[in-house]
């Protein structure tokens, strides 16, 4: 996960932000920024589903569950 955050930082730094800066209307600026940010987030930090159960012990983390399932 930390490497994904570093990758996100690199992509944010390298992104062409002209559509955001050049937009004259604030709504266009927000829309352009949001679409760029969501695209980069989807590429680098994809959404995952974590299932929990009320009977899970506090130490039963998603990582531990993943390792048990992989076993």
N, C-alpha and C positions, 0 to 999 in steps of 0.2 A: 504493500500500500504506500509506504513512503516514496518508493520509486515512481509510482503513479502521480503523486503530488508534485514531485520534481518535474516529471514530464509535462504536467499541466502548466507549471510555471514557465517552462521553456516554450510551450505552444502559445501561451498568453503573451510572452515577450516577442515572439516571432510573428504574431498575427498582424495582418494588415487592418488597422483600425480606421482607415479613411472613411468607410461608410458611416461610422459613428460621428467622426469629427466634421464631416462635410454636410451632414443632414442639418437643415435649417430649422425644422420643426422639432420641438422637444419630444413629441410622441414618436417621431421617426428615429430620433437618436436612441430612445429607450428600446424601441423595437429592434433596431439594428444591433445594439449592444446585447440584448437578451438572446437574439437568435445566434449570434457569434458565441456567446458564453455557453449557451445550452449545447451547441454543437461540440465545442471543445470539452465540456464536461462529459458528454456522452461518449466521446472518443477515449478519454483518459480515465474516467471514474464511472464505469457503467453501473447502473442500478442493480442491486442484488436483493433477493428475497431471503429473509431470515425468519425461520419458523421457531417459535418458542412455545413451551408448554408450561402450564401453571405448576406442574409437578417437577420441573427441572430444578436441580440444585443450583445455588448461586454461582458455583464454579463451572457450571456446564455452559461454556461459551460457544458461539457459532463455529469458531475454529476447532474446538474439541469435537463438536458434532460432525464437522466435515471430515476430520481425521478418522473418527469411528466409522463413518459411512464408507470412506475409501478403503478401510481395512477389509 
